[in-house]
Amino acid sequence: MGGTLELGTGLLLGFAFAFGLIVGSFLNVVVYRMPRGESVVWPGSRCPGCGHPIAARDNLPVLSYLLLRGRCRHCAAPISWRYPLFELAIGALFAAVAWRYGASLEALLWMGFAAALAAAAAIDFEHQIIPDEISLGGLAAGLILLPGLAWLAGDPYGPALAESALGAAVGALPLWGLGFAHARLSAATGRRFDHWPGEGETLPRPASLDYWTWFPGLGFGDVKLIAMIGAWLGPRGVVLTILAGSLVGLALGLAWLSVHRRLDMPFGFAPALAVGAIAVMLFPAAWPF
């Protein structure tokens, strides 16, 4: 692995895991605040129950949760187990990336990609939205950073940029076409959804941007997210992600149906896409083509 430092594998994975715990703690803030339109930087962390600021000693990833027995120090309100579980998941994910890429600049970039996928998946699971700050920001990062990394390694910048751009297009265009066709078919047959077109709203006309980007079922956020994935994984990787994500999505859909016993309960597609993209990133040679 180019640029790999001479570190013991166990030490490297331990550092990556600890780094992932710290990033996971920050991502918990992102997942909670970003869908609510709040700053992820200011103010500092507060208890959602009593609003008391959380001291640094009570904000250590996983450890503070265990020491406080899952409750706020001031009001004793329970703290969701999802916070430490998410931190542990990001720690394990970063360790897996370090195992795959070694101690290198490349590993740091892919950790950032994995963190963005995890945040998008968590937000979409809870709110059925994918913030543009993640999808479009990740798309721009893929188009800029990966060709830059290739250039630093001595490869031509232009072909690397073209591959990232092609990957974004290969990922986004089919999903956009599917969402657009479904929207037009739904409009033609008079089918309506709780969020589409919305109470008191009319369906958009071709002269409106919403006509081309406002879809029921498959949201336009999924299109932007798969464009981001394509920019990072390239044309082959994004096709594999869609295939793997479809299988994961089917499994999640069946599980969702078994829990809610309803066919009209929406759930986000980002978790399935994130699982597929991470699998392709970590095991690129394990796929049939």
Secondary structure as UniProt FT lines:
FT   TURN            2..3
FT   HELIX           9..33
FT   HELIX           34..36
FT   TURN            48..50
FT   HELIX           56..58
FT   TURN            61..62
FT   HELIX           63..67
FT   TURN            68..70
FT   TURN            73..75
FT   HELIX           82..101
FT   HELIX           105..127
FT   HELIX           132..152
FT   TURN            153..154
FT   HELIX           157..189
FT   TURN            194..195
FT   STRAND          196..197
FT   TURN            199..200
FT   TURN            206..207
FT   HELIX           209..213
FT   HELIX           220..260
FT   HELIX           270..282
FT   HELIX           284..286
//
